[in-house]
Amino acid sequence: DIPLTQSPSTLSASVGDRVTITCRASQSISNWLAWYQQKPGKAPKLLIYKASNLESGVSSRFSGSGSETEFTLTINSLQPDDFATYYCQHYNSYPWTFGQGTKVEIK
Amino acid sequence: QVQLQESGPGLVKPSETLTLTCTVSGGSITRYVWNWIRQSPGKGLEWIGYIYHRETINYNFDFRSRVTISADTSRNQFSLKLTSVTAADTAIYYCARSPRDQQEWAYFFDFWGRGTLVTVSS
């Protein structure tokens, strides 16, 4: 397994803030990383794939960067709809694994 | 637009077999990769395994001795069987698609079902 560690676990922010979430892999995963947003009672929603590619239909306020072992998800100008939990997932080698999640809360 | 819907019993007794079905609409399961993923408070999101082009199957080795994924192309469904369940298998189970046929090594999940809660209890 390649564990993924997200930080922080919880993030308090205000509408309009720029927020950054980090995902670290225990070994290199190249750029085979995706980011998801999940709201309570819903399935995760794909935001970013291959580290920095924005999924069709996702707001350009979301962006991803990084490679090898360190990755970031940035949300510019946080909107009320963005308060949710965010997960990273690698697909470099079996088994695919997810980070433990980062909850973005209203400050 | 691809849609996925999980179905199956919401309650399974310990030591029995959990069986879930995912019905896909808006696309054929003969293309793309079809996954099972679960989510529990204790272990978070866990990828269980996938089936690809009906015959290529990969499982998370954490589940390998207990899991079977199969496909019924006539019904456009794929299924999950998990044997010898315990309380630790209580989770929301999702089916999801990976767009492997569209992109190289595209093993992320672009379409998800709504999930179904399975509780293991006597």
Interface residues (C-beta under 8 A of the other chain):
Chain A: W32 A34 Y36 K42 A43 P44 K45 L46 Y49 K50 E55 Y87 Q89 Y91 Y94 P95 W96 T97 F98 Q100 G101
Chain B: G44 L45 E46 W47 N58 N60 F61 D62 Y94 A96 S98 W105 A106 Y107 F108 F109 D110 W112 G113 R114 G115
